[in-house]
Amino acid sequence: QVQLVESGGGLVQPGGSPRLSCATSVTTFTLNVMGWYRPAPGKQRELVATVTTGCSTNYANAAKGRFTISGDIAKNTVSLQMTSLEPGDTAVYYCWARRSILPRAEFWGQGTQVTVSS
């Protein structure tokens, strides 16, 4: 089975630059996309950033220019470098992965808490 394990969250000062990391418990399962999601005020869980095996990236507007996603999808790892954090970035960040080839599947991590406060 595939299990996503996140790390790197915690209490950070405004303007801080934490780095979130995610990796699978096994590396023998082919994934095609990995990324990060978070709950948004008054909304369901929303995309923060994703990256594909072809290194195509997708960012939420709030993340553009501040966050950078990177990883090695073939090795089932992904990270999110966060900079210039604001109180509005406080959330549980969830690692997400998708297998687009058959058999298709999606996976979610348990989440890592990021709290931005002075």
C-alpha positions, 0 to 999 in steps of 0.5 A: 500500500502507499502511505504519504508521510509529511514533515516540516510543519510547526510554529513559524514567525511571519516572514518565515521560510519553512520547507515541507517534505513528503515521501511515500512509505514504499517506492515501488508504486508509480505516481504521476502527480504529487502536490500540496493542499490546504483548507481555505476559509469557507472552502473545501480543501484547495490546491496549493501547488502540484508537480508532475513527472514532466516537471509541470507545476501548478500553483494557487494564486496565493502561492505564486511568487512565494512557494516553490514545489519540487520533487522526484515523482519517480522516487515518490518524494515532493517538497514545498519551500515556503517563503514570506509566510503570512498569518493567512498561510496558517493551515494543515497542509496535506500531501497528495499524490495521483496515479494517472495510469491504470490502475488509477488511484489517489492518496492523501497524507495525514497533514502537517500543521503550519502555524504562522504567528509571532 
